[in-house]
Amino acid sequence: MYMNKLPKTYCRKPFDTATITPTGRMQLCCDAKHDFTFPAEKRAITEFKNLDEWFNSNYMNRIRKQMLDGKPLKECAACYLAEGENRTSTRTATNEKYFENNSDLLEYSLKDLDIKFGNKCNLKCKMCFPFASSELWKEWKDLGWNSKEKDPNNDTSWKYYDDYFEEDYNWPNNDVALNNIKEHMKYTRLLHVTGGEPMINPKMFAVLRYCIDNNYAKNIILEITTNATKIHPKFFDMAKQFKQINLTVSVDGIDKCYEYIRYPGNYKKVYANILKYHSWIKNSSNKNNSLCFNFVLQIWNLHQLADYIKTFNKLSIDYNQIKRSSLEVLFDPTFMTFNMLPQELIREAVSKIVALHKNGDPGVQLNTRYALDIIQGAVSRPIQSDQWKKLKQFVNAQDTYRGINIEDYIPHLAKFVR
């Protein structure tokens, strides 16, 4: 009920959260478009004496006022787009969660940290960008794609910015930056870490150790998104000392399809690690801990969406017993969106989801209903005629570089991209 009374552009993120990008830039949230309207203002974590200086900057004060006045922000374009297509946005999800137990629009204090400790990653996911993967950064460079003109995603990478190759992804090794984070942990109630891949990043574990050693961990909800290729040998012992653990595993396919999308991941090893995470959380004394899965819907995996729901819904552990895994629709890069597919393949995938819905338990039905809703909302998006050409050029160049062939992974799509 309270949600209906909010200013139409209001979002809780600028009122309680600081987001740090892989290059150490501060921004509104992980989905925010970069805004250089005020280029003279500081934006890097290394430029601030502490995180509160950013949080109380002229820029952030302007953002909060504009939201309270109900005025749209160009930084929030992704959320407005999602809401226009009747999809859940970061904005609506954040507001809904906050106003379950709160009613104060104006309260603001920095309680949540959303951090990417650089772009260190061991995978080169098909739909990802060098901004979030050090391995893709190397590949882009070898392929000569590391410039605005040659970047294959140059017309859709709005959430990044021109010349992101020139940024410093090594910022976590800067003592000033890391100390800024550590010093704020005494006030932090939620620490959300994504990547890159957090489980192979020593700087994340340095911050976790700092929280434990200073007795802050017991007050902090720790959220980590991982690709599950590795489990740090000390993770379980460290994790149990936090107030709550919410784990999200990114898994965008099954078997060979997974291995094509999340190259060079090994599905069997990842699934074995998922079972370890599942067992640990299921047997944990803390019944607030959770495990969920994230699936990015794209041209490569629409045909497996029903199988994904069937496979991973039963492994989800949610303290609310909702058991709905996260499902996102890929829109960047445009040439990998699922609605590039011929209509008969989309209808075939939808039929499998409908069949699963009819025979599924309530948890499965919640996921299938949501999947059908977002497919319907996105399928009408227009596709420009040059997108198939871009897709074919991208696949041929990248797969040749990797020494792989899509026919060995997703054979029914090979004829469309060769």
Secondary structure as UniProt FT lines:
FT   HELIX           2..5
FT   TURN            8..9
FT   HELIX           13..16
FT   STRAND          17..20
FT   TURN            22..23
FT   STRAND          25..27
FT   TURN            30..31
FT   TURN            39..40
FT   HELIX           45..47
FT   HELIX           51..55
FT   HELIX           58..68
FT   TURN            69..70
FT   HELIX           74..76
FT   HELIX           77..84
FT   TURN            85..86
FT   HELIX           90..98
FT   TURN            99..101
FT   STRAND          112..116
FT   TURN            126..127
FT   HELIX           130..132
FT   HELIX           134..142
FT   TURN            143..144
FT   TURN            148..150
FT   TURN            152..156
FT   TURN            158..159
FT   TURN            162..163
FT   HELIX           164..166
FT   TURN            169..170
FT   HELIX           171..173
FT   HELIX           175..184
FT   HELIX           185..187
FT   STRAND          190..194
FT   HELIX           198..200
FT   HELIX           202..213
FT   TURN            214..215
FT   HELIX           217..219
FT   STRAND          221..226
FT   TURN            233..234
FT   HELIX           235..239
FT   TURN            240..241
FT   STRAND          244..250
FT   HELIX           255..261
FT   TURN            262..264
FT   HELIX           267..282
FT   TURN            287..288
FT   STRAND          290..297
FT   TURN            299..301
FT   HELIX           302..304
FT   HELIX           305..312
FT   HELIX           313..315
FT   TURN            319..320
FT   STRAND          326..329
FT   HELIX           334..336
FT   HELIX           338..340
FT   HELIX           343..359
FT   HELIX           362..378
FT   TURN            379..380
FT   TURN            385..386
FT   HELIX           387..402
FT   HELIX           406..408
FT   HELIX           411..417
//
